[in-house]
Each structure stands twice: as C-alpha cells, then as structure tokens.
Amino acid sequence: MVNYTDGMTLEEQIGQLLMVGFWGSTPSQEIIDLIQRYHVGNILLFSRNVRDTRQVLELTQSLQTIAKEAGQRYPLLIAIDQENGIVQRLGEAAPYFQATWRWGLSVQRRLRTK
C-alpha cells in the first residue's frame, strides 16, 4: 500500500496536517511564507477573505499556484466557514444547502411518524 506521505520530510508531513487562516482578500505575505517555508497544506477562508465569488475564485487559484510553485505535491485543501445558517460567507452567490440542524430535525420527525 502506498502512503501519500512517502518521500516527504517530517516538516512537509507536519505542514500537511495544519489548517490556517489569514487576513485579507488576496494572499498575504504571511500565508505565502506558511505555504512556501512550512508546507502548509490546508487553508480556511473566513469573511475577511471574501468579497464576491469572482474574487474567491481568483484567491483560491492564486493560493494553489503558490503551493504548486513551492513544490507541494498535492493541491491545497481549501475550506470556507459556510454553515448555511447564520454563517454564510459566500452570500447569495453560493448554492443554499439546508442547515444541518434543520436536516436532522426533519429526519427525527420522519422517524417518529413511522
């Protein structure tokens, strides 16, 4: 069985475990350094990183390019704090998915009626 971390240094392996955020709607020098020097493999976006969907597309493409040029073997895992309840970082431009607690409540109601 092949392990995706085979051939990675310990520092690269640790970097792949970290998920970090940053300030701004474009890659800051801080996030660039974390990707290039510390091999960070996961990014979390917050409202401070989001203006609109086009900007988020450009931001994520830029982050992926930085990681690739830094020699990372795998694309970054980029997540966003989007809960589809009170927290909706992408606003109305993103698809709406029912909040998890509402979904759970509907399942619970269906189970009670059986």
TATA-V47106 format. One record per pair of residues at least 24 apart in sequence whose C-alpha atoms are under 10 Angstrom apart, sorted by the first residue. I is the first residue (numbers start at 1). J is the second residue. Records with the same first field share a line. If there is no record, write none. Layout:
I=J, J
//
This chain:
4=73, 74
5=73
8=72, 73
11=37, 38, 39, 40
12=37, 38, 39, 40, 41, 72
13=38, 39, 40, 41
14=38, 39, 40, 41
15=39, 40, 41, 42
16=40, 41, 42, 72, 74, 76, 77
17=41, 42
18=42, 43
19=43, 44, 76, 77, 78, 79
20=44, 45, 78, 79
21=45, 46, 48, 49, 78, 79, 80
22=46, 48, 49
23=47, 48, 49
24=48, 49, 50, 51
25=49, 50, 51, 52, 55, 56, 58, 59
26=50, 55, 56, 58, 59, 60, 62, 63
27=59, 60, 62, 63, 66
31=63, 66
32=63, 66, 67, 70
33=66, 70
34=67
35=63, 64, 66, 67, 68, 70, 71, 72, 76
36=66, 67, 68, 69, 70, 71, 72
37=70
39=67, 70, 71, 72, 76
40=67, 72, 76, 77
41=67, 72, 73, 74, 75, 76, 77, 78
42=75, 76, 77, 78, 79
43=76, 77, 78, 79, 80
44=77, 78, 79, 80, 81
45=78, 79, 80, 81, 82, 89
46=79, 80, 81, 82, 87, 88, 89, 90
47=80, 81, 82, 87, 88, 89, 90, 91
48=89
49=80, 89
50=80, 89, 90, 91
51=89, 90, 91
52=89, 90, 91, 92, 93, 94
53=90, 91, 92, 93, 94
54=93
56=90
//
